Amino acid sequence: MAKLALIYGMRLLPADELEEVKDSEITLKNGKKMHVSMHLIEGGEDQIRKQLMQSLDAFFEFYPEI
């Protein structure tokens, strides 16, 4: 298995203060540019934790070759 890099960012804000969420750009050593989709999870602490773990599990299921 190759050495992997998980790129993520998190910030907790009051949901009613959020205006817009944009993608982020990554540049690889070969100069290729890629985009990272930002995801929004709203709810209480327990709801956010549960959805975040489900999303992480689904991500690795989506890329079984990793």
Phi, psi and omega in degrees: 000137180287153172290130186250163174230120176263121182253124181205164175213145180223146177204128176264127179223156172298128185303326183284354177264353184281129179255313186203147175234126181247158175291161177246154182250140178240140175246125177277165181300332180276004178092349179293139180254141179227159178246144175249122178286137176266143182239147180243127175238123179247151177143191176280175183304312181297319179296317180295314179300315181297312181294322179297316179293321177296320180294319179295316177299316181296323180300314180289332175289329180290332180241068184296340181287348182281000000 
